[in-house]
């Protein structure tokens, strides 16, 4: 195997697949759809599957950082699925929300900061994206780092028309990374964001300089 083959083996790629039209089997805040899948592999008969998908679309997630105070802004918010899974539904999170059809992910990142912590970042830099649960939903999370003045963060925030209630708070980056190390929180977006912050803390000024 060549080095190029090894690199390609580690990358996601397009699938040779035929999908049926979606059958809507449930609809609430999001649609729940069923597909008949025919997955083709070279030299093998098609693999037939039935798969259900929660259509959740794209989400912008933001790590709001205050360089002057060496701090990060997090939020606390109740999540029913977490309560059902672990009994600890009062979760620590980063700013995040769905990208509306009329806006870009960057625009959504700025808007969500205003809604969830009460502060608009003066600089926003796109970092990376992940599919947190590709076995059940098409939700794609696009991560950003945003530069904020944490002295202006609200005590309570959230969008009233969405029954959203967030409790923003400011902590030192050191304390946030220590909490990551001891497994204090379970929200996957926060864990991923804090891992990125741990790897790139020394380069934050460089990231923000790109957006200046």
Secondary structure as UniProt FT lines:
FT   HELIX           3..9
FT   STRAND          17..19
FT   STRAND          23..27
FT   STRAND          31..39
FT   TURN            42..43
FT   STRAND          47..55
FT   STRAND          58..66
FT   TURN            67..70
FT   STRAND          71..78
FT   HELIX           80..86
FT   STRAND          90..93
FT   STRAND          95..98
FT   TURN            101..102
FT   HELIX           105..117
FT   STRAND          123..130
FT   TURN            132..136
FT   STRAND          140..147
FT   HELIX           150..152
FT   HELIX           160..162
FT   STRAND          166..172
FT   HELIX           173..181
FT   TURN            182..183
FT   HELIX           188..200
FT   HELIX           201..203
FT   HELIX           204..210
//
